[in-house]
Structure formats: structure tokens, C-alpha cells
Amino acid sequence: MYSPGHIIFIIISLIMTALTVFVCKRNKWHLDSIVKVCFFVAVICEVVKVFTVIDVWPIVQATVENGEQIYKETGRYTPFIEYSHLPFELCSLQILFMFLYLVIKDGVWKKRIIALIYGTAFMGGLLAIFVSSIARDFNTAKEYLTSVRAWEFYIYHSMLASLAILIATDGKYILKLKEFSWTCIMLLIIDVFSFYMNSIMSIPVYKDGKLIGLSSSVNYFSSFDNPLGIPMVNKGQYLIYLEIRLLIGFILITLIYLPLLKNKRLK
């Protein structure tokens, strides 16, 4: 399941996370300053990601030859980023969450946003490190370890895990059950938004004006496809998957908040 390159990056990521937390704690950095630094690191990582995944592709035109549809190049080219790399996954949305935390002055909403960052950054950061979405892009450990994209990916998600730990141990915000509830509500709202984004980014195929299938699709938040191997060939099976997914998400968020409950910080 895990390639040598992936295992090495897991170790590196855990070391980076531990060192980041240690340095911030030792220097007693203020949480607002930590979020600001993390925001700039996140923006830099996103810029690096864009320039590593973007490529120039020929513009093609569909035509029929000998009864078969083929695609011919038009002689024109354009840069393109595949939809799966657009910043609509939960981890990428942390850039928006951190920005909102830094610009919003209302104390109640700052607390809600920091609670959202805590729960989602910890969950998303660790899951991305251990169940990496880019692990299959590399054939050898050398290719993995020399990839700018891989380093950007693990630095970014190590930073998210570090930020979540620092939020939980900082003491500036005493997170209570209402912050836990708001985290669940905001996640549900973002989740609903992903349904629309998945449909917008997918490419439908029509015949005689009727939808017959899709030529490609995206899967932000795993809301349209599942990593569990559950068969989904009809709406009933899909709804069962959504119920399982919702339950797993609620359990994960609850488990993430439990350490605060043990420390009497979640009341």
C-alpha cells in the first residue's frame, strides 16, 4: 500500500510537524501571528502547486473520419490546470479560512472560524499525509523525493497539522460545544456546495438532447465518488454511501474534539 517514497515523506512530515510546534511553543508566538505565517506559507505553496501542475495543451477539434470521431489539433495551444487541482478541496479551503480569521474583527466569528480550522486542518492534514492523493503519481522513491510538487504537498499539510495542534494547545480560545456545533454546520454547508461544484466541473454527454453519461468528472470532498469500494450504480446505493460518509465525518470531527473535552476545554 505504501511505497518507500511515501513512507519517507510520512516520516519527514511528522518531523516537520513536531519541529514547527516545538519552535512556536518555545518562542511563545502569538496565535494570530502563527495564523498569519501559516497563511503566507499556504499562499506560497498554492502558487508553487499551480506552476508545477499547469501545462500547455493543444486545442483540438472533434471531426468524423471513416465513420469514427477523432480529435485534430488546430495549431493553437493554451495553458490548462486539471479540475482536480483547483482549490476546492477541504485542505485548499484552509487558505480562505485563515484569510477570514485574519480580516474578521468580530470575536464570535473569529472563534467559530478558528474552531473550524482546528477540526478540519487536523483531520485534513493528517489524512493527506497518510493517505496521500499524489502517491500514485510517482514510480520510484527517487522520483518521489525529487519532486517539487511532492515537497509542496507535504510541507503544506504538515503546516496544517501543526496549526491545528497549536490552536488546541494555545489557550487563547476556549472551544465549547457551540463551536463544535458550528464546525459541523459550516462543514455541512461546504459539503452541499461541493455537490454543485462537482456537477459544474464534470462534462456531460448528451444524445438527442438527453443526458446519457459523463465523459469526465471531479470529486471534491468525495461527495460524488467513494474511496470505500462501495458499488454505486443507482441512486439508492449512492444515498447509502452519503449516509455512511456523513456518519464517518461526524465521528472524525467528534474524535478530534475529544482531547479538548478531556482537558475540560470543550464544555
Secondary structure as UniProt FT lines:
FT   HELIX           4..26
FT   TURN            27..28
FT   HELIX           31..53
FT   STRAND          55..65
FT   TURN            66..67
FT   STRAND          68..80
FT   HELIX           83..85
FT   HELIX           90..103
FT   HELIX           107..130
FT   TURN            133..134
FT   HELIX           135..137
FT   HELIX           141..145
FT   HELIX           148..170
FT   HELIX           177..201
FT   STRAND          203..207
FT   TURN            208..209
FT   STRAND          210..216
FT   HELIX           220..222
FT   HELIX           235..262
FT   TURN            263..264
//
